[in-house]
Amino acid sequence: MEKNPRAHEHKLVAWLDTVKTDAEAIFMVGDMFDFWYEYQTVVPKGYVRFLGKMAELVDSGIEIHFFTGNHDIWTFGYLENEVGITVHRQAQTMTLGSKRFFITHGDEVSCDNNFRRKIFHSPFFQRLFQLVPPRIGQNFGFAWSKRNREKLNPDDTKYKGEQNEPLIIFAKKYFENYPDVDFAVFGHRHIQLDLQVQNQKRVVMLGDFVKLFSYGVFDGENFWLENFELNRVNIQIHPKRLEFRVGEQMICELAKNLFCLLCRSVKFDFQQNVLYVHILNARN
Ligand SMILES: [Mn+2]
């Protein structure tokens, strides 16, 4: 992980600069922000280069699809209206090129606290939180996010095998119910995995942009994972620009999961998914 959050943000922006030349669309599969809660007329401090770069790409005609994760649920129009990206709050199945994709962050499948998840997603509680002054609300959010990270056992981020990974169990069940889907793509798990299961279908975990700097590329026919190295591209950042003056916690976990689509002839066909029914199936 980049120790300096500003350097981390620059690396993400540098990646966006390298893919903007041939990306038709970019999918960000959740938890792009460590904690994002947007008030009616006030948005969180920080992230300005990242938000600006997304706006630049959108203005140039690249579609950016942003799936909410479990850390950045609370966006209420700013990202759509100001930055111009498309926000997905639920899993999507879509046809891209010649393939059919199921894409979701994945916390809804492997969540260990459904009660908390219900509260976090409840419009009533989301509105109630608007009454909490930002100074308290933001500090609460960052502290929650930090505690989550600290609670994480190093073994939790290790691959537990095909039989024990909830997302793989879920995906296999999903493929049975939706045989036309070719790829199930997830974030959340921080593992870089491309696993072929039954009938040539593949479960892909995108890894992250914190330690692995991994992302997926789809050219309309083939899908593969890559890792981004800053020194591979000739982008120089002046040391002065790496000085960081905002609260360090604000962007230290910026950009966890990315899925970049690099194809110029892809037709989009979005459909809302009946995900929750099948989560129950997967658990049984
Ligand atoms: Mn997550």
Boltz pocket constraint, residues with backbone or C-beta under 6 A from the ligand:
constraints:
  - pocket:
      binder: B
      contacts: [[A, 30], [A, 31], [A, 69], [A, 70], [A, 71], [A, 105], [A, 107], [A, 187], [A, 188], [A, 189]]
      max_distance: 6.0
